[in-house]
Amino acid sequence: MFNLFSKKPQSYFTEPEQARIVEAIKNAEMRTSGEVRIYIENKCRFMNPVHRAQEMFYKMGMQNTAAKNAVLVYVAIKDRQLAVFGDAGIHEKVGSAFWEVEVAKMLEAYKQSHYAEGLANMITAIGEALKQHFPYDAATDKNELSDTIVFG
């Protein structure tokens, strides 16, 4: 059924900002077997953005990485919500405290309207954690997930 009130979310970043975010993902993944994805939408369907991040993590097939080391950064722009969801392999290594610190840093950047910079810095920090626990191995590594930003 056609819904007059539904609309696709707009892209909240300029092309150079999007390129910077994607470049941060590629740079992070060059040093680890881990995978990082970004999902951005207007509004969060749940009260708790972690639940939405988890839902999208599974819908995007991120649970299928060999080492269970994929990480999704979820942003609901209009609702001003943010969450990070890491698969079991990386979550067991870094724990909830790591995600909470990184979300707090990104929220601070968002307060200053540094959206792309905040995302890029968070991706870099996630990449460092992934590198520490899941180092890159040229003989076995492959890019298991797309590096593009997903706009929902």
Backbone as JSON, one array per atom type, in Angstrom:
{
  "sequence": "MFNLFSKKPQSYFTEPEQARIVEAIKNAEMRTSGEVRIYIENKCRFMNPVHRAQEMFYKMGMQNTAAKNAVLVYVAIKDRQLAVFGDAGIHEKVGSAFWEVEVAKMLEAYKQSHYAEGLANMITAIGEALKQHFPYDAATDKNELSDTIVFG",
  "N": [[0.84, -1.19, 0.0], [0.53, 2.23, -0.75], [2.09, 4.82, 0.97], [1.65, 8.03, 1.89], [3.07, 9.44, 3.75], [5.52, 8.35, 4.11], [8.99, 8.61, 3.58], [12.14, 8.53, 1.99], [15.17, 8.68, 3.78], [17.24, 11.54, 3.79], [20.51, 12.17, 2.51], [22.84, 12.94, 4.83], [25.35, 13.95, 4.72], [27.91, 15.67, 2.97], [29.33, 14.94, -0.28], [32.21, 14.91, -0.11], [32.45, 14.52, 2.69], [31.21, 12.03, 3.02], [33.0, 10.51, 1.54], [35.24, 10.79, 3.15], [34.44, 9.36, 5.44], [34.06, 6.78, 4.38], [36.68, 6.32, 3.54], [37.92, 6.25, 6.05], [36.84, 3.86, 6.99], [37.96, 2.03, 5.15], [40.71, 2.43, 5.66], [40.84, 1.59, 8.34], [40.14, -1.1, 8.06], [42.26, -2.06, 6.58], [44.19, -2.83, 8.31], [43.28, -4.89, 9.82], [41.42, -7.95, 10.25], [38.88, -7.5, 10.79], [35.56, -6.04, 10.31], [33.84, -3.05, 9.46], [30.83, -1.27, 9.45], [28.51, 1.34, 8.51], [25.38, 2.59, 9.4], [22.82, 4.75, 8.66], [19.94, 6.53, 9.46], [16.8, 8.37, 9.48], [15.01, 8.25, 11.76], [14.84, 6.34, 14.77], [13.46, 3.17, 15.23], [13.02, 1.98, 17.64], [12.94, 2.4, 21.23], [15.4, 2.1, 22.45], [18.4, 2.63, 20.93], [20.38, 0.68, 20.61], [19.03, -1.69, 20.26], [17.92, -1.33, 17.74], [20.26, -1.09, 16.25], [21.27, -3.67, 16.59], [19.24, -5.12, 15.29], [19.57, -4.17, 12.63], [22.19, -4.97, 12.17], [21.95, -7.75, 11.95], [20.11, -7.9, 9.82], [21.67, -6.92, 7.78], [23.43, -8.92, 7.41], [25.77, -9.09, 8.88], [26.6, -10.8, 10.84], [27.81, -12.92, 9.71], [30.57, -12.93, 9.38], [33.76, -14.51, 9.34], [35.38, -14.51, 11.71], [33.69, -13.45, 13.55], [33.81, -10.66, 13.97], [32.69, -8.22, 13.23], [31.52, -4.83, 13.18], [28.93, -2.57, 13.74], [28.1, 0.76, 13.29], [25.54, 2.71, 14.27], [23.3, 5.31, 13.44], [20.73, 7.53, 14.17], [19.65, 10.25, 12.84], [17.65, 12.44, 13.06], [16.43, 11.73, 15.45], [18.53, 11.94, 17.1], [20.09, 9.81, 18.06], [22.37, 7.17, 18.78], [24.31, 4.25, 18.38], [26.51, 1.49, 18.91], [27.18, -1.66, 17.67], [28.77, -4.6, 18.22], [29.92, -7.72, 16.98], [30.09, -11.01, 18.52], [32.79, -11.92, 18.69], [34.51, -9.6, 18.71], [33.28, -8.11, 20.72], [33.64, -9.68, 23.0], [36.32, -9.26, 23.4], [36.71, -6.45, 23.81], [34.6, -5.46, 25.4], [31.71, -3.87, 26.98], [32.37, -1.37, 28.04], [34.25, -0.19, 26.3], [32.71, 0.37, 23.98], [30.9, 2.2, 25.06], [32.56, 4.36, 25.78], [33.49, 5.16, 23.26], [31.07, 5.9, 22.01], [30.37, 8.05, 23.64], [32.46, 9.84, 23.03], [31.87, 10.33, 20.34], [29.34, 11.48, 20.55], [30.04, 13.84, 21.79], [31.48, 15.08, 19.74], [29.36, 15.38, 17.98], [27.81, 17.25, 19.31], [29.16, 19.52, 18.73], [28.63, 19.78, 16.12], [30.24, 18.28, 14.41], [29.91, 16.02, 12.57], [30.77, 14.18, 10.47], [33.5, 14.1, 11.08], [33.37, 13.1, 13.7], [32.3, 10.53, 13.23], [34.35, 9.45, 11.58], [36.53, 9.51, 13.38], [35.57, 7.75, 15.33], [35.42, 5.38, 13.85], [38.13, 5.01, 13.31], [39.09, 4.51, 15.92], [37.68, 2.16, 16.5], [38.79, 0.56, 14.54], [41.43, 0.42, 15.49], [41.06, -1.1, 17.84], [40.08, -3.45, 16.7], [42.33, -4.14, 15.17], [44.18, -4.7, 17.18], [43.14, -7.04, 18.32], [42.38, -8.63, 16.2], [44.43, -8.95, 14.01], [45.57, -7.92, 10.74], [46.04, -10.21, 8.09], [47.63, -10.83, 5.3], [47.62, -13.13, 3.78], [45.25, -14.46, 4.33], [43.17, -12.65, 4.61], [40.1, -11.13, 3.56], [37.86, -8.78, 2.17], [34.98, -8.9, 3.7], [32.58, -7.57, 3.92], [30.74, -4.83, 2.51], [32.15, -1.53, 2.21], [30.7, 0.75, 2.04], [28.55, 3.45, 3.1], [25.41, 2.92, 4.57], [22.29, 4.17, 3.94], [19.28, 4.32, 5.47]],
  "CA": [[0.0, 0.0, 0.0], [1.28, 3.46, -0.85], [1.99, 5.65, 2.16], [2.03, 9.4, 1.57], [3.91, 10.03, 4.78], [6.85, 7.75, 4.18], [9.97, 9.19, 2.68], [13.49, 8.02, 2.2], [15.99, 9.69, 4.48], [18.21, 12.26, 2.96], [21.91, 11.96, 2.83], [23.17, 14.03, 5.75], [26.74, 14.32, 4.58], [28.33, 16.05, 1.62], [30.12, 13.88, -0.92], [33.54, 14.81, 0.52], [32.31, 13.94, 4.03], [30.96, 10.6, 2.83], [34.27, 9.93, 1.09], [36.12, 10.73, 4.33], [33.96, 8.28, 6.29], [34.39, 5.52, 3.69], [38.14, 6.19, 3.61], [38.23, 5.81, 7.42], [36.51, 2.43, 7.05], [38.98, 1.3, 4.38], [41.98, 2.49, 6.4], [40.71, 0.74, 9.52], [40.1, -2.5, 7.64], [43.54, -2.46, 6.0], [45.08, -3.29, 9.38], [42.59, -5.88, 10.61], [40.49, -8.82, 9.53], [37.55, -7.05, 11.2], [34.73, -5.31, 9.36], [33.09, -1.93, 10.03], [29.78, -0.72, 8.59], [27.79, 2.49, 9.04], [23.98, 2.63, 9.0], [22.26, 6.04, 9.05], [18.55, 6.75, 9.09], [16.2, 9.54, 10.12], [14.44, 7.98, 13.08], [15.02, 5.01, 15.33], [12.17, 2.5, 15.42], [12.95, 1.47, 19.0], [13.33, 3.34, 22.27], [16.82, 1.91, 22.67], [19.06, 2.5, 19.63], [21.17, -0.54, 20.54], [18.16, -2.72, 19.71], [17.82, -1.09, 16.3], [21.57, -1.44, 15.71], [21.32, -5.13, 16.56], [18.35, -5.56, 14.21], [20.17, -3.87, 11.34], [23.38, -5.8, 12.09], [21.54, -9.06, 11.44], [19.5, -7.73, 8.5], [22.74, -6.66, 6.83], [24.25, -10.13, 7.31], [27.07, -8.85, 9.47], [26.92, -11.91, 11.74], [28.4, -13.99, 8.92], [32.02, -12.84, 9.23], [34.41, -15.73, 9.82], [35.9, -14.36, 13.07], [32.67, -12.77, 14.37], [34.47, -9.41, 14.35], [32.09, -7.09, 12.53], [31.01, -3.77, 14.05], [28.01, -1.64, 13.1], [27.84, 2.05, 13.92], [24.18, 3.08, 13.92], [22.98, 6.7, 13.75], [19.4, 8.05, 13.81], [19.96, 11.67, 12.84], [16.6, 13.29, 13.6], [16.19, 11.35, 16.85], [19.78, 12.18, 17.83], [20.45, 8.57, 18.73], [23.58, 6.55, 18.29], [24.68, 3.0, 19.04], [27.51, 0.65, 18.25], [26.93, -3.08, 17.95], [29.87, -5.44, 17.79], [29.67, -9.16, 17.03], [30.59, -11.7, 19.71], [34.25, -12.01, 18.73], [35.13, -8.34, 19.15], [32.68, -7.68, 21.98], [34.31, -10.43, 24.08], [37.66, -8.71, 23.59], [36.74, -5.06, 24.27], [33.58, -5.25, 26.41], [30.76, -2.75, 26.87], [32.99, -0.08, 28.4], [34.87, 0.37, 25.1], [31.67, 0.95, 23.13], [30.34, 3.36, 25.75], [33.53, 5.46, 25.67], [33.5, 5.63, 21.88], [29.81, 6.6, 21.78], [30.46, 9.33, 24.35], [33.33, 10.71, 22.22], [31.17, 10.72, 19.14], [28.28, 12.41, 20.94], [30.7, 15.13, 22.04], [31.74, 15.66, 18.41], [28.06, 15.76, 17.42], [27.37, 18.49, 19.97], [29.87, 20.6, 18.05], [28.25, 19.63, 14.71], [31.33, 17.63, 13.69], [29.33, 14.7, 12.34], [31.67, 13.32, 9.69], [34.73, 13.94, 11.87], [33.05, 12.2, 14.81], [32.21, 9.17, 12.69], [35.68, 9.02, 11.14], [37.34, 9.24, 14.57], [35.06, 6.52, 15.95], [35.83, 4.27, 12.99], [39.56, 4.83, 13.54], [39.24, 3.86, 17.23], [37.2, 0.78, 16.35], [39.82, -0.11, 13.76], [42.57, 0.13, 16.39], [40.66, -2.23, 18.7], [40.04, -4.65, 15.84], [43.71, -4.48, 14.83], [44.83, -5.29, 18.35], [42.61, -8.38, 18.61], [42.21, -9.37, 14.94], [45.37, -8.31, 13.09], [45.48, -8.2, 9.31], [46.89, -11.26, 7.55], [47.48, -10.71, 3.85], [47.4, -14.45, 3.18], [43.9, -14.98, 4.58], [42.13, -11.62, 4.73], [39.3, -10.67, 2.44], [36.85, -7.81, 2.59], [33.77, -9.69, 3.77], [31.4, -6.7, 3.86], [30.92, -3.57, 1.79], [32.62, -0.4, 3.0], [29.85, 1.9, 1.8], [27.59, 3.89, 4.12], [24.05, 2.54, 4.24], [21.28, 5.13, 4.36], [18.02, 3.58, 5.54]],
  "C": [[0.88, 1.25, 0.0], [1.04, 4.32, 0.39], [2.51, 7.04, 1.83], [3.02, 9.99, 2.55], [5.29, 9.4, 4.88], [7.77, 8.44, 3.19], [11.32, 8.58, 2.99], [14.3, 9.09, 2.9], [16.97, 10.34, 3.52], [19.62, 11.89, 3.37], [22.37, 13.17, 3.64], [24.59, 14.55, 5.61], [27.02, 14.72, 3.14], [29.11, 14.88, 1.02], [31.53, 13.78, -0.34], [33.48, 14.2, 1.93], [32.07, 12.44, 3.94], [32.25, 9.89, 2.43], [35.24, 9.8, 2.27], [35.73, 9.57, 5.24], [34.32, 6.92, 5.67], [35.89, 5.28, 3.72], [38.57, 5.73, 5.0], [37.94, 4.32, 7.58], [37.6, 1.63, 6.35], [40.31, 1.29, 5.1], [41.95, 1.59, 7.63], [40.81, -0.73, 9.13], [41.39, -2.98, 6.99], [44.48, -3.06, 7.04], [44.46, -4.39, 10.24], [41.76, -6.79, 9.73], [39.05, -8.44, 9.88], [36.85, -6.24, 10.12], [33.95, -4.22, 10.09], [32.07, -1.47, 9.0], [29.11, 0.44, 9.31], [26.36, 2.43, 8.5], [23.38, 3.92, 9.55], [20.83, 6.13, 8.56], [18.02, 7.97, 9.83], [15.82, 9.28, 11.56], [14.66, 6.53, 13.48], [13.65, 4.4, 15.63], [11.97, 1.99, 16.84], [13.34, 2.57, 19.99], [14.85, 3.29, 22.48], [17.52, 1.71, 21.33], [19.93, 1.25, 19.49], [20.32, -1.67, 19.93], [18.01, -2.57, 18.2], [19.15, -1.44, 15.63], [21.7, -2.95, 15.58], [20.45, -5.67, 15.43], [19.01, -5.36, 12.85], [21.44, -4.7, 11.12], [23.02, -7.15, 11.45], [20.89, -8.95, 10.06], [20.56, -7.53, 7.42], [23.7, -7.84, 6.69], [25.62, -10.01, 7.94], [27.52, -9.95, 10.43], [27.67, -13.03, 11.01], [29.91, -13.87, 8.72], [32.67, -14.05, 9.91], [34.83, -15.64, 11.29], [34.91, -13.68, 14.01], [33.21, -11.43, 14.89], [33.96, -8.21, 13.56], [31.51, -6.11, 13.54], [30.11, -2.86, 13.22], [27.88, -0.38, 13.94], [26.49, 2.52, 13.38], [23.9, 4.52, 14.35], [21.56, 6.99, 13.27], [19.49, 9.56, 13.96], [18.88, 12.51, 13.51], [16.29, 12.99, 15.06], [17.41, 11.61, 17.74], [20.16, 10.97, 18.69], [21.61, 7.9, 18.01], [23.83, 5.26, 19.07], [25.77, 2.31, 18.23], [27.21, -0.79, 18.66], [28.05, -3.9, 17.36], [29.51, -6.9, 17.94], [30.41, -9.77, 18.22], [32.11, -11.7, 19.8], [34.92, -10.75, 19.23], [34.55, -7.89, 20.49], [33.33, -8.4, 23.17], [35.68, -9.85, 24.39], [37.66, -7.31, 24.22], [35.71, -4.75, 25.35], [32.75, -3.99, 26.21], [31.4, -1.4, 27.14], [33.63, 0.58, 27.18], [33.83, 1.06, 24.24], [31.11, 2.22, 23.76], [31.26, 4.57, 25.64], [33.51, 6.02, 24.26], [32.21, 6.37, 21.52], [29.85, 7.97, 22.44], [31.34, 10.32, 23.57], [32.6, 11.22, 20.98], [30.04, 11.7, 19.46], [28.85, 13.8, 21.22], [31.01, 15.83, 20.71], [30.44, 16.14, 17.78], [27.54, 17.04, 18.03], [28.0, 19.71, 19.31], [29.61, 20.59, 16.54], [29.38, 19.08, 13.84], [30.93, 16.18, 13.4], [30.28, 13.76, 11.61], [32.96, 13.06, 10.45], [34.51, 12.98, 13.03], [32.96, 10.76, 14.36], [33.58, 8.64, 12.28], [36.58, 8.69, 12.34], [36.89, 7.97, 15.27], [35.51, 5.3, 15.15], [37.32, 3.97, 13.2], [39.8, 4.11, 14.87], [38.78, 2.4, 17.18], [38.23, -0.04, 15.58], [41.04, -0.48, 14.59], [42.26, -1.06, 17.3], [40.63, -3.53, 17.9], [41.46, -5.11, 15.49], [44.42, -5.19, 15.97], [44.4, -6.75, 18.54], [42.47, -9.26, 17.37], [43.12, -8.75, 13.88], [45.17, -8.78, 11.64], [46.47, -9.3, 8.93], [46.65, -11.29, 6.05], [47.15, -12.04, 3.18], [45.95, -14.91, 3.31], [42.81, -13.92, 4.54], [41.4, -11.37, 3.42], [38.27, -9.71, 2.99], [35.49, -8.52, 2.55], [32.49, -8.86, 3.63], [31.73, -5.41, 3.13], [31.37, -2.46, 2.74], [31.73, 0.83, 2.86], [28.96, 2.21, 3.0], [26.21, 3.44, 3.66], [23.11, 3.59, 4.81], [19.94, 4.43, 4.31], [16.81, 4.45, 5.36]]
}
